[in-house]
C-alpha cells in the first residue's frame, strides 16, 4: 500500500470517528431539548423508521455495520417509548390517507430492509406483542440466492486472511490484513471501490477474489436471508407487509434506464408471483440523495409502485405526504440504543441540526 493511500485511509478513519462524536453530541443535545418541550415541529405528520438486523448482540458480527443492528430489547423499548409519547402505529401503505387526516397525533411506521431471517426470529415477536404493523423490503436476488451481499463478503475476506491481492483499478496490489486497523482500512477501501465503480463488475471481482481464497460469497445470504418458503409464511402474517428492494441491491442512480426499469419491474413481478399479492411499496437501496433522485422516483411510479422510501434522514412532513415516491426515513442506529434518543430522532431535530452543521462547513 502506498504512503498516499495509507494516509488517505487514516484520514478517513479519523473523519468517521469525528462524525460519530458530533452525532453523539447532537443526539444528546436534541434529547434534552425535546424532553424539555421547547422543540415543536408543526409541519411534522410522523416518522418512518428504518431497521435492518434485529438480533441479540453478536461479538463477531461486522463492526462496520453496527449502525444497522439493534437488539430486540431496544426495539421493544423504542415502541414503548413512542406509545408513551402519543404516537399511533400505522402501516406504510396507509400513509396516503394521512394527507387527508388532520389528527394532531403523530404516526410511526416501522420498515426493515433486505429481508433478514432475524426479522422473523426476533423482531416479529416484539411487533406481535405490541400489535405494531411493519413492512419488510426484500431483494429478490437475495431471496432467490442469485446475488451476494458484498458488504458481508468483504468482511469475511478481510477477517479470514492475513493479506490478499486485489485490483482496485490500477493493477493488482498487495493488501496487508495483519492488524485490526489494517483490516478496517481494507474493508473501507473495498467498500469505496464497489460504490465508486460499476457495481455489478466490482462485486463480481470481489466474489471471485473471495472464492479464490476459499470463501463462499453466498454463505452469508444462505445463513441470514429468508428463503422463499419463509417469505411466503411471513407474508401471511396479519401485521406484515412485503415490499420490494430491487433485485441486486445496486445503487439505482448509477444504472442505465433499462437496468433501472428491469430492477424495479422484475423485483415487483417476482414477489407478486411468489406471494400472490400486490406489491405496491419500494425501498431504494442505499437510498441517499446520490443514489436516488427524480429519475429514479419517476421510474418507481412508472413501474407500478404507489409508495417508495429513501434513507434521507427526516421525519415525514406536510409536503412529503404528497411526494409518496421519495419518502424520508429515520434510521434507528445500533450505536445509539438509548431511550432518550428515540424521542429526539422521531422529532427530526437532530437532522435539522446536522443539516445546519453541514451547510455551515
N, C-alpha and C positions, 0 to 999 in steps of 0.2 A: 504494500500500500504506500503510495507516495506521501510525502510530508504534507502537500497541499490538501489531498483528500482527507488525511488524518485530522488536520486542523479544522477542516470544514465539518467533519463528523463530531469533533469535540465541541465546536461552537454550537452545532445543532442540539447536542445533548444538554449543554448549558442553557440554551434558549428554552428547551422543553421544561427544564426544572424551574426556570424563572416564570414561565407561563403558569405552571402548576401553583407556584406560590402566590401569584397575582390572583388566580381564580379562587384560591382558598380565602385570601383576604377579602375579595369581593363577596364571596358567599357568606362569610361571617358578618360583614357589614350589612349585607342585604337582609340576612335573617334577623338581625337586631332591628333594622328599620321596619321590616314587615311586621314583626311581633309588636312593635310599638303602635301600630295602626296609622302611622304617618303617611304610608305609601298606599295610594289607591289608583288602580289603572281603570279608569272609567270606560275605556274602549274595549276592554277585555271581555270576551264571552266565556273563555275556558282554556283548557290546555290539553294537548295530545302528547302523551308521554311515549318515549322510545325506550324499549328494553331489547336486550339480546339474550345473553345467558342469564338464567335464574337457577342457582345451584349453591350448595354449601361451598365455603371457601376451599379451594384446591391449591395447595402449595406449589404443585408442579405445573400449573397452568401458565399460559403465555403472559408474562408481565406487561407486555406491550398492549395487551387487550383488557387490562384490569378495569378500564373505564367502561367496558361493555359487559360487565359481570356484576350482578348483585346477588345477595343471599335471599332465600325465601323469607327469612325473618324480617329483612328490611322491606321486602315487598309488602308483607303484612302490615308493618309499621307505617309505610307510606300510605296505604289505603286507609288505615285507621285515622291517620293524621288528616288526610284530605276530607274524610267524612266529618271529623270533628270541626273542620273549618267551613263546613257547609257545602262542599262540592257534591254534585249529583253525578252518578256514573252512567254514561250512555255508550251506545255502540258508535263506531266511526261512521257507519252508513246513515246514522240518524242526524248527522251534522247539518245536512241541508235544511232540515226542519228548524234548526237553530236560527236561521235567518229570519224566521217568522215568529220566533219565541222571544218575548221581551222580558223573560224572567231575570230577576236580579241575582238569582242563584247560579254561580258558575258551574260549568260541567268539567268533567275529567274523562279522558279516553285513554285506554291502555293499548299500545301496539307493541309487538315483538317481531324482530326482523330475523330472517334467514331460515327459520324452521328447525331450531334445535330440539332434540329429544327432551332435554331438561325442562323445556317449557311445559311439557305434559307431565313429567315426573314430579316437578317441584312447584311450578307456577300455577298450574291448573287447580290443584287442591286449595291454594290460597284464594284464587279468584272465586272458586266454588263456595268456599266458606263465607266470603263476603257478598256473594251473588253479584259479582262485578263482571260485565262482559269484556271481551278482549278480541283483538284481531291479530292473527299471526301471518306475516308476509313470508312466503316461501319462494325460493329459487327452484324452478323446475329442473334445472341441470343438477342441483344437489339431490333433490328427491329421486331423480332417475339414475343417479350415480354416473352421470356423464361428464361432470365438471368437478374440479377440486376447489378447495378453499386455499388460495395461495398464501394467506397470512399464517395458516397452520403449517403448510408445507415449509415455508421459510423458517418458522420457529423450530420445527423438528430438525431441519437441516443444520442450523447453527448450533443447536443444543447437542446433537449427537456426533459432531465432528470436531477434531482439533484444528482442522484447516480445510479449505476447499479451493477449487479453481472455478472461476466464473467469468464470463464475458459480459461486462456491463456496457458494451458497445464500442470499446476501443481495443479489443483483443482480450484473451484470457489473462486473468490476474490471479495471483495467489492471495487468498483472504485468510488471515490468521483468526483463530477462534479459541485461543487458549485461555482467555480470561473472561469474566462476566462482562467487563466493559467492551472487549473486542467482539463478543457475541451480540451485545446490544447494538454496537455500531454497525455490524454486518447486517443485522436484521433491518435496521433503519435504511441502510443503503439499498438492500434488496427491495424494500417497500417503495422507496423513491423511484427505483429503476422501473418497477412494474407500473406505478402510477404516472410516470412521465414518458412511457414508451407505448408502442402498440400493445395493448394489454394482453390480448389473446396470445400473441407471439412471445411476449415476455413470460407469461405463465407457462407456456409450453417449454420454454428454455429452462425455467426453474424446475418444472416437473421432471424434465429429462435429467437434469443435474441430480435431483433427489433420487431418482430411480437408479442412476449410475452409482450412487452412494449407498444403495440398499434400502432406501426409504420409499415406502409406498405413498404417493400423494393422495390416494383415495381412502387411506385408512382413517384419517380424522373425519371424513364425511360419513363413512360407514359407522363409526363409533358414536358420532354426536348428532347427526341429522336424521330426522324422521324418515322412514321409508313410506312407500305408497300405502301399505296396509294400515300403518299407524296414522297417516294423514287422513285417510278415509274415516277411520274411527273418530279422530279428533273433530272432523268437520260435522259430525252428527251431534256433538255436544251442544246443548242449548245456549251456552254462553259464548261459544267460539264462532268466529268468522274467519274464513281463509281469504287472504289477498295475495296478489302476485308481486313478485320481487325480481322479475326478469328471468331469463334462462341462465345466464352465465355470471351474473353479478359484476358486469363490467360497467364503467362509468358511461352513462348514456350520451353525454355531451361529446364524447370523443369518437362516437360511432358514425358511420355514414348513415344517410337517411334510410337506405334499405336495411342496414343492420339494425337500426333503431326500431323500425317497424316490425322486423322479424322478432326481436327480443320481446316487444310488447305483445304482439298478437299471438306468438307461439306459446308464451307463458300463460296467457289467459286461456287460450283454447285447450291447452293440455290440462289445466286444472278443472275447467268446466267439464271436460270429457271424463276425467278421472272421478270427480266428486259428484257429477250430475247436478250441479247447481251453478247459478250465475256468479261470476267473479267480477265485481264492479269496483274494487279498490286496488291501488298500486302504490308501492313504495319505491322511490328511486334509489338504486344502490349508491352508497356513499352519501349522495343527496345534498351536498353543499352547493352553493351558487355556481361553482366552477364545473360541477358535474351534471347539473340540471337547470335549464333555462327555458326561455319562451318556446324554442323549437321542440324541446322535449315535452313541455306541458301540453302543447297543441297536439303532438303525436299521441300522447296518452289519451286525450279526449277522442281523437280520430280512431283510436283502436278499441273504443268502447268502454273505457273506464269512466266512472262518474266522479270518483274522488281519487286524488293522488297526494301523497305526503312526501316531504323533503326531510332533511335534517337541519334546516335553517333553524337556529335556536331562538324560539319566541313563543309566547302564548298565542292563542287564536283570538284575533281582534275583529272588530266590525267588518273591515274590508276583506279579511281573509275568508269569511264565510261565503262571500260571493266569488272567490277565486279558488274554487274547490279542487283544482288540479295542481296547486302549488302550496299546499297547507304546511305551515311550520310545525315543528315538534320540539319537545324538550327532552333531552337525554337524561335519564336518571343514572348518574355517573357512579360506578362502583368504588371510586376513590374517595367519595364523599358521602358515605352512608350514615347520615345523621338526621334525626327527626326535624331539627330546626331548619335544615336546608330544604326540606320538602316544600314548605310554605313559600320560601324565598324563590325557589325555582318555578313554582306554579304562578307566582305573581308576575314573572317576567323581568323583575327589577335587575337581577344580575346581568342579563343580556343587554339591557339599556346601558348599564354602567360599562360593560365590556365594549359595547359599540362606541361609546363616548371616548373610552380609553384608546381604542384602535384608531379612531378618527383624529385623535389629537397627536398621534405619533408622526 
